[in-house]
């Protein structure tokens, strides 16, 4: 069975978007190099430096399912049913869109974080499950479901916005020392969760 990890790109002061849900300069690292990292979504291109290409491949090549929240799913218009990770998407929501089966046939809509991650694990089989939505990440951390926390840290300060992390229900969550990859316009950090 693969691991469950989180990944978001974050400003130096901890935000994954500005107050209006816009990523601003956070995704500049996706266009900061000459190495193309292919993905199944023709609307998204990754032209990154060598180090970021390796980090990006490690985050996506073994992903068997991706879990996200409804808010991010709606902002991204469901990635046109082709998430750049190249894996089926499981959306945490109380209400699936009426046209879900026809508009997003490879996307599953599940009520509740625990149920969504369980479903994603079934889809992923021996591959990893990636969680990419701040609120869902927070809930999964509180449920003790995360094996590794991944951050692509970008050299920008937002000052305010939507945080990657917020209060933890059970207090501190201890992480192991990070695996660090220095890329252009992003520092990629992977922290295994201590058990």
C-alpha positions as CSV (number, residue, x, y, z in Angstrom):
1,X,0.0,0.0,0.0
2,X,1.3,3.5,-0.9
3,X,1.5,6.4,1.5
4,X,-0.8,9.3,2.0
5,X,0.9,12.7,1.6
6,X,-0.1,16.3,1.2
7,X,1.2,18.8,-1.2
8,X,0.6,22.4,-1.8
9,X,2.7,25.4,-3.0
10,X,2.9,27.9,-0.2
11,X,4.2,31.5,0.4
12,X,6.9,32.0,2.9
13,X,4.4,33.2,5.4
14,X,2.2,30.1,5.1
15,X,-0.5,30.9,2.5
16,X,-1.7,28.9,-0.5
17,X,-3.7,31.7,-2.0
18,X,-4.5,35.3,-1.4
19,X,-7.9,36.3,0.3
20,X,-9.6,36.2,-3.2
21,X,-8.5,32.5,-3.8
22,X,-5.8,33.6,-6.3
23,X,-2.4,31.9,-6.2
24,X,-0.5,35.0,-7.4
25,X,3.2,34.2,-7.8
26,X,2.9,30.8,-6.1
27,X,3.0,28.9,-9.4
28,X,5.8,30.9,-11.0
29,X,8.1,27.9,-10.4
30,X,6.1,25.9,-12.8
31,X,7.5,28.1,-15.6
32,X,11.0,28.8,-14.2
33,X,13.1,26.4,-16.2
34,X,13.7,24.5,-19.4
35,X,12.7,21.0,-18.4
36,X,9.3,19.9,-19.5
37,X,7.5,17.5,-17.1
38,X,4.6,16.0,-19.1
39,X,1.1,15.6,-17.7
40,X,-2.2,14.5,-19.1
41,X,-3.9,18.0,-18.9
42,X,-3.1,19.9,-22.1
43,X,-4.2,23.2,-20.3
44,X,-1.3,22.9,-17.8
45,X,2.4,23.0,-18.6
46,X,5.4,22.5,-16.4
47,X,8.7,24.0,-17.6
48,X,10.8,23.8,-14.5
49,X,14.5,23.5,-13.5
50,X,16.2,20.1,-13.2
51,X,15.8,19.9,-9.4
52,X,12.1,20.9,-9.5
53,X,11.5,18.4,-12.3
54,X,12.7,15.6,-10.1
55,X,10.7,16.8,-7.1
56,X,7.6,17.1,-9.3
57,X,8.0,13.7,-10.8
58,X,8.4,12.2,-7.2
59,X,5.1,13.9,-6.3
60,X,3.1,12.7,-9.3
61,X,4.5,9.6,-10.9
62,X,3.4,7.2,-8.1
63,X,0.1,9.0,-7.4
64,X,-2.8,6.6,-7.7
65,X,-5.5,9.0,-6.5
66,X,-5.8,12.6,-5.5
67,X,-8.1,13.9,-2.8
68,X,-9.3,17.5,-2.9
69,X,-12.0,19.7,-1.5
70,X,-15.0,21.0,-3.4
71,X,-13.8,24.6,-3.2
72,X,-10.5,23.9,-5.0
73,X,-12.3,21.6,-7.4
74,X,-14.7,24.3,-8.4
75,X,-11.9,27.0,-8.7
76,X,-10.0,24.7,-11.0
77,X,-13.1,23.7,-12.9
78,X,-12.3,20.1,-12.0
79,X,-9.1,20.3,-14.1
80,X,-11.4,19.4,-17.0
81,X,-11.4,15.9,-15.6
82,X,-7.7,15.5,-16.2
83,X,-5.7,16.4,-13.1
84,X,-2.0,17.2,-13.8
85,X,-1.0,14.4,-11.4
86,X,-2.6,12.0,-13.9
87,X,-4.7,10.2,-11.3
88,X,-8.4,9.9,-10.6
89,X,-9.7,12.7,-8.3
90,X,-11.8,12.2,-5.2
91,X,-13.7,15.3,-4.1
92,X,-14.8,15.8,-0.5
93,X,-18.3,17.4,-0.7
94,X,-21.7,17.1,0.9
95,X,-23.3,17.6,-2.5
96,X,-22.0,16.3,-5.9
97,X,-22.7,18.5,-8.9
98,X,-25.9,17.4,-10.8
99,X,-23.8,16.8,-14.0
100,X,-21.0,14.9,-12.2
101,X,-21.3,11.7,-14.2
102,X,-21.2,13.3,-17.6
103,X,-18.9,16.3,-17.0
104,X,-16.4,14.6,-14.7
105,X,-16.6,10.8,-15.3
106,X,-13.2,10.0,-13.7
107,X,-14.0,12.1,-10.6
108,X,-15.7,10.7,-7.5
109,X,-17.6,12.8,-5.0
110,X,-17.6,11.6,-1.4
111,X,-19.0,13.0,1.8
112,X,-16.4,13.3,4.5
113,X,-12.6,13.3,4.6
114,X,-12.2,9.8,6.2
115,X,-14.5,8.2,3.6
116,X,-12.8,10.1,0.8
117,X,-9.3,8.9,1.8
118,X,-10.6,5.4,2.2
119,X,-12.1,5.5,-1.3
120,X,-8.9,7.0,-2.7
121,X,-6.8,4.2,-1.2
122,X,-9.1,1.7,-2.9
123,X,-8.6,3.5,-6.2
124,X,-4.8,3.9,-5.7
125,X,-4.1,0.3,-4.8
126,X,-0.3,0.1,-4.1
127,X,0.2,3.7,-5.3
128,X,0.2,6.9,-3.2
129,X,-2.7,9.1,-2.3
130,X,-2.1,12.8,-2.6
131,X,-4.2,15.4,-0.7
132,X,-4.2,18.8,-2.3
133,X,-6.7,21.1,-0.5
134,X,-5.9,23.1,2.6
135,X,-9.1,22.3,4.5
136,X,-9.0,18.6,3.6
137,X,-5.3,18.5,4.6
138,X,-6.2,20.0,8.0
139,X,-8.9,17.5,8.6
140,X,-6.7,14.6,7.5
141,X,-3.9,15.7,9.8
142,X,-6.4,15.9,12.7
143,X,-7.6,12.3,11.9
144,X,-4.0,11.0,11.8
145,X,-4.3,9.9,8.2
146,X,-1.2,11.7,6.7
147,X,2.2,9.9,6.3
148,X,4.1,12.8,4.8
149,X,3.6,16.6,4.6
150,X,5.1,18.2,1.4
151,X,5.5,21.9,0.7
152,X,6.8,23.7,-2.3
153,X,7.9,26.9,-0.5
154,X,8.0,30.0,-2.7
155,X,9.9,33.2,-2.0
156,X,7.0,35.6,-1.6
157,X,5.1,37.0,1.3
158,X,1.4,37.4,1.0
159,X,0.7,39.0,4.4
160,X,-2.8,37.5,4.4
161,X,-4.8,34.8,2.6
162,X,-5.8,31.2,2.9
163,X,-3.4,29.2,5.1
164,X,-1.9,25.8,4.3
165,X,-2.2,24.9,8.0
166,X,-4.3,26.1,10.8
167,X,-5.1,24.9,14.4
168,X,-4.4,21.3,15.2
169,X,-7.1,19.5,17.2
170,X,-4.6,17.5,19.2
171,X,-1.8,20.1,19.6
172,X,1.6,19.7,18.1
173,X,2.2,17.3,15.2
174,X,5.8,16.1,15.2
175,X,7.5,15.7,11.8
176,X,10.9,14.1,10.9
177,X,13.7,16.1,9.4
178,X,12.8,17.3,5.9
179,X,14.0,16.0,2.6
180,X,15.1,19.2,0.9
181,X,15.3,20.0,-2.8
182,X,16.4,23.5,-3.9
183,X,14.6,24.5,-7.1
184,X,14.3,27.7,-9.0
185,X,11.6,29.9,-7.4
186,X,10.7,27.0,-5.0
187,X,12.2,25.1,-2.1
188,X,10.6,21.6,-2.1
189,X,10.3,20.1,1.4
190,X,9.1,16.7,2.4
191,X,8.4,15.9,6.1
192,X,7.6,12.4,7.1
193,X,5.1,12.4,10.0
194,X,6.3,10.9,13.2
195,X,4.2,8.0,14.5
